[in-house]
Amino acid sequence: MLVVALLAGGAVYANRAEIGGLSKTGTAYGARIACSCRYIAGRSLTDCEKDFVAGMELVRLSEDEETRSVTASIPLIASQTATFREGQGCALEPWQG
């Protein structure tokens, strides 16, 4: 079991750049789509998850109704927020590093 865990950890470490890039892109897409769904279309956040494409099962959504923003995250890996602004629609917050 220890050998399998070490091999899996090594595989994740070797592919960390690709995993990080895909995670950041996936959360950015999720935040933007869910923000538009929630604050432009007026649907519930749970219903907005139906708009995700295959492979986005790890992305979790949360919202801040006060700031009219939606955050999409893959726990411990990546997170991105999109905020609704009247007249501009939903825009992503600037990416960090």
Contact map, one row per residue, 1 for C-alpha under 8 A:
1111100000000000000000000000000000000000000000000000000000000000000000000000000000000000000000000
1111110000000000000000000000000000000000000000000000000000000000000000000000000000000000000000000
1111111000000000000000000000000000000000000000000000000000000000000000000000000000000000000000000
1111111100000000000000000000000000000000000000000000000000000000000000000000000000000000000000000
1111111110000000000000000000000000000000000000000000000000000000000000000000000000000000000000000
0111111111000000000000000000000000000000000000000000000000000000000000000000000000000000000000000
0011111111100000000000000000000000000000000000000000000000000000000000000000000000000000000000000
0001111111110000000000000000000000000000000000000000000000000000000000000000000000000000000000000
0000111111111000000000000000000000000000000000000000000000000000000000000000000000000000000000000
0000011111111100000000000000000000000000000000000000000000000000000000000000000000000000000000000
0000001111111110000000000000000000000000000000000000000000000000000000000000000000000000000000000
0000000111111111001000000000000000000000000000000000000000000000000000000000000000000000000000000
0000000011111111000000000000000000000000000000000000000000000000000000000000000000000000000000000
0000000001111111000000000000000000000000000000000000000000000000000000000000000000000000000000000
0000000000111111111000000000000000000000000000000000000000000000000000000000000000000000000000000
0000000000011111111100000000000000000000000000000000000000000000000000000000000000000000000000000
0000000000000011111110000000000000000000000000000000000000000000000000000000000000000000000000000
0000000000000011111111000000000000000000000000000000000000000000000000000000000000000000000000000
0000000000010011111111100000000000000000000000000000000000000000000000000000000000000000000000000
0000000000000001111111110000000000000000000000000000000000000000000000000000110000000000000000000
0000000000000000111111111000000000000000000000000000000000000000000000000000000000000000000000000
0000000000000000011111111100000000000000000000000000000000000000000000000000000000000000000000000
0000000000000000001111111110000000000000000000000000000000000000000000000100110000000000000000000
0000000000000000000111111111000000000000000000000000000000000000000000000000011100000000000000000
0000000000000000000011111111100000000000000000000000000000000000000000000000000000000000000000000
0000000000000000000001111111110000000000000000000000000100100000000000000000000000000000000000000
0000000000000000000000111111111000000000000000000000000000100000000000011100011100000000000000000
0000000000000000000000011111111100000000000000000000000000000000000000010000001111000000000100000
0000000000000000000000001111111110000000000000000000000000000000000000000000000000000000000000000
0000000000000000000000000111111111000000000000000001000000101000000000010000000000000000000000000
0000000000000000000000000011111111100000000000000000000000001000000001110000000111000000000100000
0000000000000000000000000001111111110000000000000000000000000000000001000000000011000000011100000
0000000000000000000000000000111111111000000000010010000000000000000000000000000000000000000000000
0000000000000000000000000000011111111100000010011000000000001000000001000000000000000000000000000
0000000000000000000000000000001111111111000000000000000000000000000011000000000001110000010000000
0000000000000000000000000000000111111111100000000000000000000000000000000000000000010000110000000
0000000000000000000000000000000011111111111110010000000000000000000000000000000000000000000000000
0000000000000000000000000000000001111111111110010000000000000000000000000000000000000000000000000
0000000000000000000000000000000000111111111000000000000000000000000100000000000000010000000000000
0000000000000000000000000000000000111111110000000000000000000000000000000000000000000000100000000
0000000000000000000000000000000000011111111000000000000000000000000000000000000000000000000000000
0000000000000000000000000000000000001111111100000000000000000000000000000000000000000000000000000
0000000000000000000000000000000000001110111110110000000000000000000000000000000000000000000000000
0000000000000000000000000000000000001100011111110000000000000000000000000000000000000000000000000
0000000000000000000000000000000001001100001111111000000000001110000000000000000000000000000000000
0000000000000000000000000000000000000000000111111100000000000000000000000000000000000000000000000
0000000000000000000000000000000000000000001111111110000000000000000000000000000000000000000000000
0000000000000000000000000000000011001100001111111111000000000000000000000000000000000000000000000
0000000000000000000000000000000001000000000011111111000000000000000000000000000000000000000000000
0000000000000000000000000000000000000000000001111111000000000000000000000000000000000000000000000
0000000000000000000000000000000010000000000000111111100000000000000000000000000000000000000000000
0000000000000000000000000000010000000000000000011111110100000000000000000000000000000000000000000
0000000000000000000000000000000000000000000000000011111100000000000000000000000000000000000000000
0000000000000000000000000000000000000000000000000001111110000000000000000000000000000000000000000
0000000000000000000000000000000000000000000000000000111111000000000000000000000000000000000000000
0000000000000000000000000100000000000000000000000001111111100000000000000000000000000000000000000
0000000000000000000000000000000000000000000000000000011111100000000000000000000000000000000000000
0000000000000000000000000000000000000000000000000000001111110000000000000100000000000000000000000
0000000000000000000000000110010000000000000000000000000111111000000000011100000000000000000000000
0000000000000000000000000000000000000000000000000000000001111100000000011110000000000000000000000
0000000000000000000000000000011001000000000010000000000000111110000001111000000000000000000000000
0000000000000000000000000000000000000000000010000000000000011111000001110000000000000000000000000
0000000000000000000000000000000000000000000010000000000000001111100111100000000000000000000000000
0000000000000000000000000000000000000000000000000000000000000111111111000000000000000000000000000
0000000000000000000000000000000000000000000000000000000000000011111110000000000000000000000000000
0000000000000000000000000000000000000000000000000000000000000001111110000000000000000000000000000
0000000000000000000000000000000000000000000000000000000000000001111110000000000000100000000000000
0000000000000000000000000000000000000010000000000000000000000011111111000000000000111000000000000
0000000000000000000000000000000000100000000000000000000000000011111111100000000011110000000000000
0000000000000000000000000000001101100000000000000000000000001111000111110000000011100000000000000
0000000000000000000000000000001000000000000000000000000000001110000011111000001111000000000000000
0000000000000000000000000011011000000000000000000000000000111100000001111100001110000000000000000
0000000000000000000000000010000000000000000000000000000000111000000000111110111100000000000000000
0000000000000000000000100010000000000000000000000000000001110000000000011111111000000000000000000
0000000000000000000000000000000000000000000000000000000000010000000000001111111000000000000000000
0000000000000000000000000000000000000000000000000000000000000000000000000111110000000000000000000
0000000000000000000100100000000000000000000000000000000000000000000000001111111000000000000000000
0000000000000000000100110010000000000000000000000000000000000000000000001111111100000000000000000
0000000000000000000000010011000000000000000000000000000000000000000000111110111110000000000000000
0000000000000000000000010011001000000000000000000000000000000000000000111000011111000000000110100
0000000000000000000000000001001100000000000000000000000000000000000011110000001111100000000110000
0000000000000000000000000001001100100000000000000000000000000000000011100000000111110000011110000
0000000000000000000000000000000000100000000000000000000000000000001111000000000011111000011110000
0000000000000000000000000000000000110010000000000000000000000000000110000000000001111101111000000
0000000000000000000000000000000000000000000000000000000000000000000100000000000000111111111000000
0000000000000000000000000000000000000000000000000000000000000000000000000000000000011111100000000
0000000000000000000000000000000000000000000000000000000000000000000000000000000000001111100000000
0000000000000000000000000000000000000000000000000000000000000000000000000000000000011111111000000
0000000000000000000000000000000000010001000000000000000000000000000000000000000000011111111000000
0000000000000000000000000000000100110000000000000000000000000000000000000000000001111001111100000
0000000000000000000000000000000100000000000000000000000000000000000000000000000001111001111110000
0000000000000000000000000001001100000000000000000000000000000000000000000000000111100000011111000
0000000000000000000000000000000000000000000000000000000000000000000000000000000111100000001111100
0000000000000000000000000000000000000000000000000000000000000000000000000000000000000000000111110
0000000000000000000000000000000000000000000000000000000000000000000000000000000100000000000011111
0000000000000000000000000000000000000000000000000000000000000000000000000000000000000000000001111
0000000000000000000000000000000000000000000000000000000000000000000000000000000000000000000000111
